[in-house]
Amino acid sequence: MSVVTSRAPQDTRGTWKTYLSLSVALLLSAFPLYWMFVIATSTDAALGKYPPVLIPSDQFMVNLREVFTLQNVYFAASLINSVIVATVVTASTLFFCSLAGFAFAKLRFKGRNPLMFVVILTLTVPNQLGVVALYILMGKLQWNGTLIAVIAPGLVSAFGVFYMRQFIDHAVPGELVEASRIDGASTMRVYWSIVLPAIRPALAVLGLLTFVATWNEFQWPLITLGGTEYPTSMVALSDLASGNFVIYRRVLAGAFVATVPLLLLLVLGGRQIVRGIMEGAVK
C-alpha cells in the first residue's frame, strides 16, 4: 500500500524587508526622472539654490514653449524624425531577425553553422570602428544628410538574429515544423502560422530593446544628420546644450519630452511581455 502525501503550497509572498528594498530601489531609479521634471518646471535661479529644489514649479509650459520655438533647433521635427526612424528600424528588425533566427534554428542548409559563427563574431566588433566606412558608403549612395542613412544600418542586427535563433530553437519543437511540412505548409506559412505565435514574448523584448536603443542613438545620427535642420531628438538635445551658456531648464524640458514616449512604451510593452509569457504556447 502506497501512501500519497500532499505538500502544502508554499507562501511566495515577500517579507516587509523585500518590499522595503524594492521600494528604495524604485525611488532611487525614479529620482533622476523626477528631478529632471522639477528643473524643467523651474527657473534658472532654481539650479543655484541650496538645498536643491525638490518641488515642481509652474514654468513647464514656458520652458517647453521656448524649446519648441527656438530658431536654430527644430525640436518638433526632430521628435517626428525619431518616431519615424525608431518605428521603421524596430519593425524591420523584428521581421528580418525573426525570419533569420527561424532559418538558423529550424532549417537545414549548407554553411548554416559558419554563417551563424560570423553573425556572432560581428557582436565583438564595436560599432565605432565602422563609422568611417559607413559614412563613405552612405556618401557613395548619396544618402548622407537623410533619414535613410540612419534607418538603413539598423534594419537588422546581429544580436537580434542570435537572440531569435536561441529562442526559436527552444520554443518551437522540430516535430511540429516537420508535421506542418507533411501537411503541405510552405516555409513562410510555417514561419507565419507556427513560429510567430510562439515567439511573441521574444518579439516584445527585442522590439522594446530595439526601439529604445534606436531612439537613444546619438553618434551616427550626429555624424550624418548633424549639419541638417531636421536631425533626430538626441541630436536636437545636444544642440540645446551647445553654446557658451547652457540653459539647463530648456535642456531638461526637452529631455523630459523626449523621455515620455519611452516611458509609455515601456509601460505598455511590459504588459505585453507578461501577457505573452502567460500565453506563450505553440498554438
Steps between C-alpha positions, in 0.01 A plus 500: 500500500636837400442812694435814301611812676406847390722796559348823610551784252787722596440860582676700227421839650801708588581634843492865596875516441451392140235765436710763677808427288292500181341831597841656567633372167194641322539841662870517417432403140215746456666795675711616200184516287319687774785748548514552123131590506554732798770698317293497181221675690726753676692816422875547459530607862380157621828334397704720733290452809625307801348273615390391151145561383292181524152634428385567141420857406261649246743588220479177302286636216719809477817292472333262257388788281856627483626154399251466215542856374880531487618612158804273471345188659203338327401282793151401380632383163781315678251310715305399189823383337584290805155340493538416131852360536430299816173356365643394163816352653304311766251353250778401262712348775212290632418365154850431367648377830213263569513371143876451514476345846240254371728406209803446724302306760271274296615491140784281378722659236865493403721736698246563776744466790781708341252775417369498857859521623557807282184661641618440856848624410362836388373557855861532616573790262420845646269713289743790519752313285264500204391864512752624242425220254127546555523874436692439176244241391208731570681772309537271198127432516431873551305428816698711748284771648178298457304272731580203276861522617380453859243231421693275260785389735251391766257296289639177648728432795734214581378491859140472382584209269688316774230569760221381271696194397547395862137565593352324197728201549345440843146634451406327173525117497660357189231235482235769461687651206535160335132423556399828338719421200336160464163679496626708207589826671767712332797647685338843523172343620688318776670826596179702499256252657720301738819687582367853547223408751755305704760776523280794597680550834837513323363739237374731774836502677700553181259768382535695823877474502525600134265797529670636811850452353402663170326789674804564719755461218717809485836446331397393150205743469732779613753408230258465212227746606694745718518769232137476392204699629294195600709244693375250755394591853832405663692725260249779563560463874872538443426820306302625798801433725752661266632854526700697752210521744274198548143562614436179688127556549464487120723197464321305770157604373593362158652189659183439698284525187736263317483252790121485528449282186752248635328485837162443339644232274665322792178500701290370211770263379558359846138394515532338159804307615324363807192414296710330234685292758173388660352408165831382347412163353507359151152530357 
